[in-house]
Every structure is written in structure tokens, then in C-alpha cells.
């Protein structure tokens, strides 16, 4: 093997060794972006910022919530705007992310939304809503939810 062939082989091996590290960095960057998008949505909802409340969701969104027929982006946005327009009951959200799995331009997030509803008389009710959100990387590099399944946690 000539010296130039050895140098080429060594360079190729070094490049191959970097691929897993680059993929890991891409997954970490995606996880960070998805966490930030979810947290931003939670803060916007709790601050009642209706102008950006649908930005987390892709127009092709479809979702299932226990006991309801399949829903879509237009129905969700209408429901979110209605929830933010009313004075009472006031709804706020907390968030626990259990896991984010990234594969290329798709990611699956297991999470729990903690909704607290405060009625006009000040009484509060808190519900944990388990869910799985499927995100897709958009052409502009952002991550948006394209599918989700949600269901309230049942007391034991």
C-alpha cells in the first residue's frame, strides 16, 4: 500500500469515526429545540398569548383524545383560541417530558401535561394528561407536532 493510499484510508476511517458523534449532536440539538418549543408553548398558553398559540402544530396535524373523534389543526386552533378568550374557567399548564426519541426528521415525545382549571369561585381542579407527540422537522428547521395521542390519567 502506498503512502497516499494509507493517508486516504486513515482519513476515511477518521471521517467514519466522526459520523456517530455528528449524529448524536444532531439528536441532542433536536431534543433541545423540541423541549424549547414545548416550553415556549406552555408559557404562551399560560400568558394567554393567542397570536402564537397554534405555532407548535403543523397544518397537517391529526390527533386523538380519549373519547373524541379524530381531530385536526383547524379544530385544535379554534379550541385553543376559545380557551384563551374566556375569563373563566382559567386553565394553566405544567409540563413533564418523560422521553424524546429522535430519528432523522421525526421525533417522538412521551410527556405529561398538567392542567389546572380555576373556576370563577376560585376552586381548582388539576388533571394529568399523558400523551405521545410526534414531531416533524419543518423545511425552515423548526420542529412541529404532526400527530398526537392524549389521554387523562386514571386514578388507581
Secondary structure, DSSP 8 states (H G I E B T S, - for coil): --HHHHHHHHHHHHHHHHHHHHHHHHHHHHHHHHHHHHHHHHHHHHTT-GGGTTTTEEEEEEEEETTS--EEHHHHHHHHHHHHH-SSSEEEEEEEEEEEEEETTEEEEEEEEEEEEE-TTS-EEEEEEEEEEEEEE-TTS-EEEEEEEEEE----
